[in-house]
Amino acid sequence: MQQVRTPHVVVVMGVAGTGKTTIGPLLAARLGVPYAEGDDFHPPANIAKMTAGTPLTDDDRWPWLDAIGRWAHDRHGLGGVVSSSALKRSYRDRLRAEAPGVVFVHLTGDRALIEDRMSHRQGHFMPTALLDSQFATLQPLEADEAGVSVDVSGDPEEITERAVAALQGLAQPSL
């Protein structure tokens, strides 16, 4: 696979179980930029809530989104890939407030497929029980948001290739 260079900072978004943590690093490798795991930006209190099966509130999410936004801001013009559920428009607006040039790769898929994948992963704090709240919260990308939607059917390499192809169709960010 040929590496594709990009000055974009890409936020890989979607509900739990869509493969953000799998596709993010693969996409970063294909784009030749660093990857940051969005879950690493959560404070311990957020991890504890999710582990207990309690959905986060917006107030829980703001510091997490700000931290991801600062990382993205620092990568402006250099490129990078970071994962974040970014389920609501207001969350994506918050990320863009910190890093105006970010673009989103929204990983989308059938609920049954995503639930099946979640049920087979090990060592992750997000329980399958929170999937309904994730889908209820999800606000897909709107026409005025820089980003692409990518279906998560198939294997990780196929999904990554679809993401790379979709991103190549976006205009380059202003530097």
Secondary structure, 3 states (H helix, E strand, C coil): CCCCCCCCEEEEECCCCCCHHHHHHHHHHHHCCCEECHHHHCCHHHHHHHHCCCCCCHHHHHHHHHHHHHHHHHCCCCCEEEECCCCCHHHHHHHHHHCCCCEEEEEECCHHHHHHHHHHCCCCCCCHHHHHHHHHHCCCCCCCCCEEEEECCCCHHHHHHHHHHHHHCCCCCCC
